[in-house]
Amino acid sequence: MPKITYITFNGEQHTVDVPVGLTVMEGARDNNIPGIEADCGGACACSTCHVYIDENWVDKLLPIDDIEKDMLDFAYDPDEKTSRLTCQIQVTEDLEGLVVRMPEKQI
């Protein structure tokens, strides 16, 4: 099971095991990680699971699709290079050590 580190806006780190096949959002939800609200439940219909991907990981993820890109327009302070919606990142063994950082707030 890959370990993923979620870092809250205030710098608190939560490193948890997330089963392969879940999304990064589901890993946060299932482990009660603060800062990821996931209001739509993972349907890519909101932006409340927005994170900034650690720069070392940006190019290791599958490319962002048009639907996710459109939804990021509604996120708080999105970054063109590092912003992603965690509901759209499926956990694989290759994500061992992934680090994501939460924005100041979710909208």
C-alpha positions in Angstrom: 0.0 0.0 0.0 1.6 3.3 -1.0 2.2 5.9 1.6 0.9 9.4 0.7 1.8 12.5 2.7 -0.9 15.2 3.0 0.3 18.6 4.3 -2.2 21.0 5.6 -1.9 24.7 5.0 -0.5 25.2 8.5 2.2 22.6 7.8 0.8 19.7 9.7 1.9 16.4 8.0 -0.3 13.3 7.8 1.4 10.3 6.1 -1.0 7.4 5.6 -1.3 4.2 3.7 -3.8 4.4 0.8 -4.9 1.2 -0.9 -4.2 0.9 -4.6 -7.3 1.6 -6.7 -8.7 4.4 -4.4 -8.2 8.0 -5.3 -6.0 10.4 -3.3 -9.2 12.1 -2.2 -10.6 8.8 -0.9 -7.4 8.2 1.0 -7.8 11.6 2.7 -11.5 11.0 3.4 -10.9 7.5 4.8 -8.1 8.7 7.1 -9.9 11.9 8.3 -7.2 14.2 6.8 -8.3 17.8 7.4 -8.3 20.3 4.5 -9.9 18.1 1.8 -13.7 18.5 1.9 -14.7 16.5 -1.3 -18.2 17.9 -1.3 -19.2 16.1 -4.5 -17.9 12.7 -3.3 -15.3 12.4 -6.1 -17.5 13.1 -9.2 -15.2 16.0 -10.4 -18.2 18.3 -9.9 -16.6 20.7 -7.5 -13.1 21.9 -6.5 -13.1 21.1 -2.7 -10.4 18.4 -3.0 -7.9 20.8 -4.6 -4.3 20.3 -3.7 -0.9 21.4 -4.8 1.2 18.5 -6.0 4.8 18.5 -4.7 7.0 19.7 -7.6 8.9 16.5 -7.6 5.7 14.6 -8.5 4.1 16.8 -11.0 5.5 15.1 -14.1 5.0 11.6 -12.6 1.2 11.8 -12.6 -1.1 11.2 -15.6 -1.8 14.5 -17.4 -4.8 16.6 -16.3 -7.9 16.2 -18.5 -10.1 19.0 -19.7 -12.9 18.3 -17.1 -10.5 18.6 -14.2 -8.8 21.6 -15.7 -12.2 23.3 -16.0 -13.1 22.5 -12.4 -9.8 23.9 -11.2 -11.0 27.3 -12.4 -13.3 27.2 -9.4 -10.6 26.3 -6.9 -9.1 28.7 -4.4 -5.8 30.1 -5.7 -5.0 27.4 -8.3 -1.5 27.1 -9.6 -1.2 26.3 -13.3 1.6 23.8 -12.8 0.9 22.1 -9.5 -2.9 22.3 -8.8 -4.9 19.0 -9.1 -8.1 17.6 -7.8 -7.4 14.6 -5.6 -10.6 12.9 -6.8 -8.9 12.5 -10.2 -5.7 10.9 -9.1 -6.0 7.1 -8.8 -3.6 5.5 -6.4 -1.1 3.1 -7.9 2.1 1.5 -6.5 4.0 4.2 -8.4 2.6 6.9 -6.1 4.6 5.6 -3.1 5.8 8.7 -1.4 3.5 11.2 -3.1 3.3 14.5 -1.3 0.3 16.9 -1.6 -0.2 20.3 0.0 -3.6 21.8 0.8 -4.5 25.4 -0.1 -5.5 27.9 2.6 -9.1 27.0 2.0 -11.5 25.1 -0.2 -14.3 26.8 -2.1 
